[in-house]
Amino acid sequence: MSLPRIHELISLKGKTAVVTGAASGIGRATALRLAEAGASLYLLDIDYEGLSRVRDEALSYGVETELFKVDLSRREEIDRFWSTIKGREPDILVNNAGIYIFRNFIDVDDVFLDNIMRVNLYSMFWMCQNMVRSRDKEGA
């Protein structure tokens, strides 16, 4: 017995989703499943070439896909993204981006830890803050 395809279970046609860390791994897989369900996509990552490959795959589902090279460790780049899509705000936000460059625990310094926290924690806060702000008129 085969499992149903996602578009047989749910339709996201007419919805737009933001996926951070969309160039590879879980972000890529999430973006493609959202596309399969019919959602238009805003894909964010620092790896623009990876985003281009994901876009090419997503286009097979016939959805609109926009790419944004964003360094999620930089709040100003996140805010610039939201300014760019003003008036075309998403319905769905998937905060997927995360990094960890392996380093001996004892050798982790403030700069290294700060960069990890900016991508893995602060960027999620900044993205959510912008999402809520963008939906304020809708009572979200």
N, C-alpha and C positions, 0 to 999 in steps of 0.2 A: 504494500500500500504506500503510495507516494504522498508526501505532504503537499497541501495546497500552496500555490504561489502567493506571494504577499498581496498582489493586486486582486486576488480572488477573495481575500479576507478583509481588505480595507482599501479605500480609495482616498488618495491625497490630492487628487486633481483640483486645481485652483488654489492650492496651498504652496507656500514657499518655505523652504527649510535652509537654515544656516548650519554648516558642519565645519567645526574647527579641526585642524589636524587631518584634513581630508585627503592629503596626497598619498597616504599609504595606510596599511594596517586596518585597524578597527574603523578609523575615519573613512577610509575608502569604501569598506564594506557597508558601512552605515549609509553613506551617500548613495551607493548603488541600490540599496534596498529602498531608500526613500524615492529614488528615481523610478524604480520598478512600480512603486505604488502611485506614481503620477505626480509627485511633488517637483516643482521647479527648485533649483538649487543655487545657493551662494556658497561656494567652496573657498575656505580660507586655509592657508598654510604658508610657511616661509619657502617651501619647495614648489616653485611655479611649474617646473617641468613635470613633477609628479602630479600636480593638479591638472595639467593639460592631458595627461594620460587618463586620469579619472573622468574628465569631461568627455573625452572621446568614447569611453565606455558608456557613460550616462546617456549620451546622445542616442544610443540604440533604443532607448525607451521613449524617445520623442519629447523629452522635457527640455525646457530652457535651463541653461547652466551658465553661471557667471563665475569667473575666477578672480580671486583677490590675494595677491601676495602680501601677507601681513605678518610682521614679527609680533607675536602675541605677548612677548615680554615687554612691549612698549605700549603703554596706555594711549599715547597720542596716535599710534597707528590703528588701534582698535576704534578710537573715537572718529578717526578719519574714515574708516570703513562705514560706520553708522551714518556719518554725514553724507557719504557717497550714495547710500541707498535711501536717504530720506524721502518719504512719500511712497516708498516701495518696501516697507518693512516686512519682515518674515512673520510667519505664523508659528514656526517651530525653530527652536534653538537646540543644537546638539553640541555641548561643550566637551569635545573629545580630546583636544590637544593635550599632550603631556610629554615631558622629556625626563630622562635621567641618564647622564653620562657617567658611567661607572668610574668610581674613584674610591680609593681606600678611605674608609670612614674617618680615620684620624687626619687625613689630608684635606678634608672638606673645609674650605675657608668661607668667609662671609660673602665674597663676590660669587663664588660657585653656588652656594646655597641660595643667595638672593635671586640669581637667574632661574634656578629651578622653581622657586616659589613664585616668581613673576609669571612663568608660563603655566605651571600646574595649579596654582591657587588664585593668584591675583587676576589673571586673565579671565578665569571663569566668573569671578565677581564682577569685573568690568563689563564683560559680555552680558551677564544677567542684568546688571544695572542699566545698560543701554536698552536691552530688550524690554524691560519693564517701563522705562521712560518712553519708549516708542509706542507702547500699548496703553499709555495712561488715558488717552481719550476713550478707549474701549472698556475701561474699568478693570483691566487685568491686574 
